[in-house]
Amino acid sequence: MNKGTRTLVQALVASIIPAVAWAGPVNVNTADASALAKELDGIGPAKAQAIVEYRQKNGPFRSPEDLLKVDGIGQRVLDMNRGNIQVGGAAPPAAKKAAAPQKPAGSR
């Protein structure tokens, strides 16, 4: 491989690496611990599991700032990930409506 081709290949590889390392959007209300650890910077398996456990115990996160309530998640981690955190798509357990009682057959 000549020097020009080698330089071109190195430039292409260098331009791909940031795209591979880029973390990105994850819904903290629906993602499992594995996805959270993979997609969020500064979040390993233990912190990801803590996020899932907090969500199961306390209901969905309403804003990215709610992650600060999870033990081990600080302002720095939140700031690093703010653009990649999504919180929509999950209704609080109390907000889910119970099925309306059905009328007995034959009644109007």
C-alpha positions in Angstrom: 0.0 0.0 0.0 1.5 3.4 -1.0 1.8 6.3 1.5 -1.2 8.2 0.0 -3.5 5.2 0.3 -2.3 4.5 3.8 -3.0 8.1 4.8 -6.5 8.0 3.3 -7.3 4.7 5.1 -6.1 6.2 8.4 -8.2 9.3 7.9 -11.3 7.2 7.1 -10.7 5.0 10.2 -10.2 8.1 12.4 -13.4 9.6 11.1 -15.4 6.5 11.9 -14.2 6.1 15.4 -16.1 9.0 16.9 -19.4 7.7 15.3 -18.8 4.3 16.9 -18.0 5.8 20.3 -21.0 8.2 20.2 -23.6 7.3 22.7 -27.1 8.0 21.9 -30.5 8.5 22.7 -31.9 6.2 25.2 -35.3 6.3 27.0 -34.5 5.9 30.7 -38.1 4.8 31.3 -38.1 1.9 28.9 -34.5 0.8 28.5 -33.0 -2.2 30.3 -29.8 -2.0 32.3 -27.7 -3.3 29.5 -28.9 -0.6 27.1 -28.5 2.1 29.7 -24.9 1.0 30.3 -24.1 0.8 26.6 -25.7 4.1 25.6 -24.9 6.5 28.5 -21.4 7.8 29.2 -20.2 7.2 32.7 -22.9 4.6 33.4 -21.6 1.1 33.9 -23.6 -2.0 34.8 -24.1 -1.2 38.5 -25.3 2.4 37.9 -27.6 1.2 35.1 -29.1 -1.4 37.3 -29.6 1.3 40.0 -31.5 3.4 37.4 -33.8 0.4 36.6 -34.4 -0.4 40.3 -35.2 3.2 41.1 -37.6 3.4 38.2 -39.3 0.2 39.3 -39.7 1.4 42.8 -40.6 5.1 42.2 -42.2 5.1 38.7 -40.9 6.7 35.6 -38.6 9.6 35.3 -40.3 12.9 34.4 -37.1 14.8 33.4 -33.4 14.0 32.9 -32.8 15.8 36.2 -34.7 13.1 38.0 -31.7 10.8 37.4 -30.0 12.8 40.1 -32.2 11.0 42.6 -30.5 7.7 41.8 -27.7 6.8 44.1 -24.4 7.2 42.2 -25.6 9.6 39.5 -24.2 13.1 39.8 -24.4 16.3 38.0 -21.3 15.6 35.9 -22.8 12.3 34.5 -26.1 14.0 33.9 -24.4 16.9 32.0 -22.4 14.4 29.9 -25.6 12.6 28.8 -28.3 15.3 28.8 -28.7 15.3 25.0 -29.0 11.5 24.9 -31.6 11.1 27.7 -35.2 10.6 26.7 -38.0 10.3 29.3 -41.2 10.0 27.3 -43.3 7.0 26.6 -44.0 5.6 30.0 -47.1 6.4 32.1 -46.8 6.4 35.8 -48.4 3.2 37.3 -51.0 5.3 39.2 -52.0 7.1 35.9 -53.0 3.9 34.1 -56.7 3.7 34.1 -58.4 0.6 35.4 -60.6 -1.1 32.9 -64.2 0.2 33.1 -66.6 -2.3 34.7 -68.6 -4.1 32.1 -72.4 -4.1 32.3 -74.0 -7.5 32.7 -75.4 -8.9 29.5 -78.9 -7.9 28.8 -78.8 -4.6 30.8 -78.9 -1.2 29.2 
